[in-house]
């Protein structure tokens, strides 16, 4: 029987994470984000911000985690309807869940707040962190990700490199390729080599969005620029068959 959880959703089949139980620390009707990416499958950003605050109580998430029925989970993943690092209780909630569940914890972030030391420290608590890197320049960042005003690509890249130096878990770069940035693949690959992530996740929009996916052939060409790195793409991996316990209204929060 499916349940109408407020803060958790899934599990969902993830080509990157297997069976992924989602945690939404924003849990709002409208998306709360520092980006308004052209490919986002959960719609346009209504609440545009870089300010961290408390959106939902940690105890509410803990209560729902405790109420989980027996279910196969590969990862517990912080994602949902917006940018998870905007929740100021991200670190506290990761710690609380680790005391309750044995599964590894992942965070999917757009990297925009990595210039902040507190965000880097909280992300370091996760077992896997996937950092967005769809652009290789300020111009490309504006075209693809539509960030909050005054967001600097140089600050995002610096934050990623600072996090790489201190993080001891699995670091992934999640790169979404569309027609608008496929010709920037060589430049993005150059930056990826500098960052030295443990995994490069090459994606293209396959869920409903304002832009369409690149073909399998186009993604294969892009992958050549990342030769020598540990690369996976959505066309290489067949998602698991997963039966969600969440109702449909909570499933719309599924991750970026």
N, C-alpha and C positions, 0 to 999 in steps of 0.2 A: 504494500500500500504506500502510495506517495504522500509525502508530508509537505505542508506549507511552511518551510523554514523561512525565517526572516533574513538570516545572515550567512547561511551556508547554502550551497547548491551543488547539484550533481549526484554522484560522480559523473563527469563528462569524459568522453573518449578523446584523449590528446595524443597527437602523433609524436609529441615531444616527451610527454610525461606518463603515458599509459592511462590508467584509470585515475583521474584527478578529481579530488573533492575540493570545490572552490570555497574560499572564504572572502566575503565582501565586507570590508570594514567601512564602506561608504553607505551602502544600502539605501540609496535614495531613488526616487522615481526618475529623476534626471541624472545624466552622467556628470560626474565631478572630475575634472581633469585639468592639467596644465597644457595639454595638447588638444588639437581637434583634427586628428589624422584623416586624410582623404579616404582611407580604406576602412575606417572603424565600423564594425558590424553592429554596434549598439547605438549608432546614430550620432548626431551632432552634439557637441559640448554645449550644455546650457549654463553650467556653473564653471566658469573659467577662473582658475586660481592657482597660486603656488603657496598659499598659506596653509600651514598644517593646523589641524584642529581635531577635536574628538567628534566623530560622527555617530558611532554606535558604541555601547559599553562593552568592554572586554568580557564582563560577566555574562552578557547576553550571548556572545559567541560560545563561551565555555559551556553554558547551559545547553545549547543546541548540539555541541560536540558530544556532551555526555548522553544526549538523547538519541544518538545515532544507533540504528539497528546494525546487525552484523552485515558488513558489506566489504567487498574487496577494494582496497585503496592502495595505489602505488605512491601517490604524493598528495599531501594537503597543500593546496596552492592559493596564495593570496593574489587575487586579481579582481575580477568583477566589473562593476559599473563605474569605471574611472581609474585613476592612478592611486594604487594602494599606499604609496609613501606619503600621501596627503593626510593620512590618518595618524595622529600623533601617538596613538597607542599601538602602533604596529609592533614595536619591539616587545611591549608588555604582553600582547596577545600571542606572539610567537612563543615566548617563554611559557605562558599558561598552557598552550596546546601541547608543547613538548612534555609537560608534566603528566599529560593525560593519554597521549597517543604515541605509538612507536614509529609511525610512518615518517619519512623525511618530509621536510617543509620546503616549499619553493615559493619564491616571490617573482612575479612578472612585473617589471617596472619600465617606464619610458625613459629613465635615466635623468630626467630634468632636475631632480632635487639632489643629485649626488654631489653637488658642490657643498652641501651641508654635512658637517661632521656627524651630527646626531643621526641623520639618515643613513650614512655609511655604517655607523656603529650598530644600528638596529638591523640593517640588511645583513650584516655579518653574522647574525644569529641564525639565519636560514641555512639549510643544507645545500640548496641550489638557488642561485640568483640569475635570472635571465634579463639582460640589459638591452634595451632597444637601441639600435644604431641603423636607422634608415637613410641617414644623410652623411655627406662627407664635407659639407660646407654650410655656412650660414644661409646662403641662398637656397640650397637644397632642403635645409631644415624648414624654412618658411614654406616652400612649395609642397612638401610631403606631410609635415607634421603640424603646421599652423600653430606654433607655440604661443603662450602668453607673451605679450609685448615685453621687450627688453631681455628676453631669454637669449643667451649667447651660446652658439655652438661650441665655441672655444671653452666655455665654462663646463659644458656637458662632457666634452672629451677629457678635460682635465680631471673632472670628478670620477669618470670611469677609470682612468689610469691610477688615480689615488686609491680607489677601492680595490683595484687589482693587486696593489702592493700589500694590502693588509688582509684580504679575504682568503680564508683557508678552505672554504667549501668549493663546490663545483660552480664555475663561472661560465655562463653561456652568453653569446651575443645573438639576439633575435633580430633578424633583418627581413623586413617586408619589401619585396620587390614588385613594382608595378611598371606600367609604361613610362611613368613620370621619372623614375630613378634607375631604370635598368642600365642606362648608359653611364651611370656613375659607379657601377659595380667594381671596376678596377680601383678607383680611389677608395671606396669603402673597404675593399680587401686589403689595401695598403695599411689603413688604420687598424684593421683587425689584426694584422701581423704585429703591429706595435703593441697592441693591448695584450696579446697572447692569452686569449680566453681558452678554456678547456674544450669548448664546443661552439661551433658556428651553426646556427639554426636558420636556414634559408627558407623563407615562406613567401607565399603570394596569396591574395585574397580569394578564398574559395567559398566563404559565407557571403550572404547578400550584403553588398556595400555599394558606394557610389562609383567605384572603379572595379574593373574585372580582373581576373587572374591572368598571369603569364602562362604560356604553354609549357608542357613538360620539356620540350626542346629548348625553349628560351631559358628555363631554369638550369638545364644541363650546361648551356653555354656559360651562364653566370658562375656556376660552380668551378669552372676552370680557373678563374681568377683566385680562388681560395685553395688552390692545389697545395698540398703539404700540411693543411690544417685539418682538424677533426670536424668534418662537415656532414650535417644531415639536412635533408630537405623533406618537405611534406610529400613529394612524389616518390620518395625512397621507402617510406614507412607506412604500413597499413595500420590505421588506428584500431585499437581493441574494440570488441563489442562490449559495451557497458550499459547496464540497466540503471538509470537514475532513480534516486529515491525522492527527488524534489519534484514539486508540481511545475507545470509549464511556466507559470508566472515568475518563478525563481530561476528557471533555466535560462531566461533571456540575459542573465548577468554573466554568462560564460565568458571566459577570459579573452584577452586581446589576441 
